[in-house]
Amino acid sequence: MAILQRAVFVELDYAVLRGMKNYADAASAVLAPHGIQVDPVVFARYFCGKTGAGAVSAVLAKAGVSAEEGPLVTQILEGYKTALAARVPSVKAVCAKFTPALLAKETRIIWVTQLPEADVVAMLGDVVKEGVQVITEPCSHIGCYGWENWRRMCRKLNVHERLSVAVVGSGLSAKGAIAAGLFAAVCMDPLAQNQDCSGVDAMVENFGDSLSKEVMRILWQKA
């Protein structure tokens, strides 16, 4: 009898790199000439969970500034991705510690990122092996993936939602994953601490091998 494969999706950008500060810093750099600084409060209020255009338009309006948001959004995203890419090599070791126990159970591991797949594969090196892959999935909303993202990734990779866990960096991503039918484990990005995480299956402070044990518990006790 064929055994349905279990899968773990990991938000590299948010659960591992905790990259919301990179986005806030990129936004501050681009918007500083307009007198706008994106601190954690401004990020939480105007950016996180919003579209790029909606967020920039809102802060410009709040500051009483008239400017075209499109080019600013593009500059922010480019700055964010550049900063994020520079940090990927620094998490190679912790990513390597996360995978062995899950691979021993023949669990599929998918690193989810907004960065180009080939670039991340090159930077992670031998972390990406049989049973491990990287997938590029754009965020339509800042700092999180919605249910449609999770459903699309499951369809693309031919994995079953109810046999999958999403390791995420925010309550918003967790809600999206749960709505799509996945289990959810949260390793919270510091700039998402204000978000509701009710309904998640696990919460941990740091990404690493202890989290993989929690993920295994979810997959083999609940799935």
ABEGO torsion letter per residue (X at the ends): XBBBBBBBBBBAAAAAAGAAAAAAAAAAAAAAAAGBBBBAAAAAAAABGBBAAAAAAAAAAAAGBBBBAAAAAAAAAAAAAAAAAAAAAAAAAAAAAAAAAAAAAGBBBBBBBABBAAAAAAAAEAABBBGBBBBBBBBABBGBBBAAAAAAAAAAAGBBAAABBBBBABAAAAAAAAAAGBBBBBBBBAAAAABBABGBABBBABBEAAAAAAAAAAAAAAX
